[in-house]
């Protein structure tokens, strides 16, 4: 099965785009790691940069996150599963 010239061009463009997105993702992760290290180093050390950033995002701000009781933090991480189970679990 041979690829037509048009298909080959499309495959090359797609591969190039995938490479660009992978590089962008790496840069974004490096940026997140740096920012979390500056803004919330203890949180980043305890649970990691990505999870810490997600918790801050769910809470709305770092200040709001610090005011949350532990039971609320537990729900923040499991919100999607909780609501999925509430709507469809038996």
C-alpha positions as CSV (number, residue, x, y, z in Angstrom):
1,X,0.0,0.0,0.0
2,X,1.7,3.2,-1.2
3,X,0.8,6.6,0.0
4,X,-0.1,9.2,-2.5
5,X,1.9,12.4,-2.5
6,X,-0.9,14.3,-0.8
7,X,-1.2,11.7,1.9
8,X,2.5,11.7,2.5
9,X,2.4,15.5,2.9
10,X,-0.4,15.2,5.4
11,X,1.4,12.5,7.4
12,X,4.5,14.7,7.5
13,X,2.6,17.7,8.6
14,X,0.8,15.7,11.3
15,X,4.1,14.3,12.6
16,X,5.6,17.8,12.7
17,X,2.6,19.0,14.7
18,X,2.9,16.1,17.1
19,X,6.5,17.0,17.7
20,X,5.7,20.7,18.2
21,X,3.0,19.8,20.7
22,X,5.3,17.5,22.6
23,X,7.9,20.3,22.9
24,X,5.2,22.7,24.0
25,X,4.0,20.3,26.7
26,X,7.6,19.9,28.0
27,X,8.0,23.7,28.1
28,X,4.7,24.1,29.9
29,X,5.6,21.4,32.5
30,X,8.9,23.2,33.1
31,X,7.1,26.5,33.6
32,X,4.6,24.8,36.0
33,X,7.4,23.2,38.0
34,X,9.2,26.6,38.3
35,X,6.0,28.5,39.3
36,X,4.9,25.9,41.8
37,X,8.3,25.9,43.3
38,X,8.1,29.7,43.7
39,X,4.4,29.9,44.8
40,X,3.8,26.7,46.8
41,X,7.0,24.8,47.4
42,X,5.7,22.8,50.3
43,X,2.6,21.7,48.4
44,X,4.7,20.8,45.4
45,X,7.1,18.8,47.5
46,X,4.3,16.9,49.2
47,X,2.0,16.0,46.3
48,X,3.9,17.1,43.2
49,X,3.6,20.1,40.9
50,X,0.8,18.9,38.6
51,X,-1.5,17.6,41.4
52,X,-0.8,20.7,43.5
53,X,-1.7,23.0,40.5
54,X,-4.9,21.1,40.0
55,X,-5.9,21.4,43.6
56,X,-5.2,25.2,43.5
57,X,-7.3,25.4,40.4
58,X,-10.2,23.5,41.9
59,X,-10.1,25.6,45.1
60,X,-9.9,28.8,43.1
61,X,-6.8,30.2,44.7
62,X,-4.0,29.2,47.0
63,X,-5.6,31.2,49.8
64,X,-8.9,29.3,49.3
65,X,-7.1,26.0,49.3
66,X,-5.4,26.8,52.6
67,X,-8.8,27.6,54.2
68,X,-10.3,24.2,53.1
69,X,-10.7,21.5,55.7
70,X,-9.2,18.1,54.9
71,X,-12.6,16.6,54.1
72,X,-13.1,19.3,51.4
73,X,-9.7,18.5,49.9
74,X,-10.6,14.9,49.7
75,X,-13.7,15.8,47.7
76,X,-11.8,18.2,45.4
77,X,-9.7,15.3,44.2
78,X,-12.5,12.9,43.8
79,X,-15.3,15.2,42.5
80,X,-15.6,13.7,39.1
81,X,-15.8,10.2,40.5
82,X,-18.2,11.2,43.2
83,X,-20.7,12.8,40.8
84,X,-20.3,10.1,38.2
85,X,-21.2,7.5,41.0
86,X,-24.0,9.7,42.3
87,X,-25.6,9.8,38.8
88,X,-25.1,6.3,37.7
89,X,-23.8,4.0,40.4
90,X,-26.1,1.4,42.0
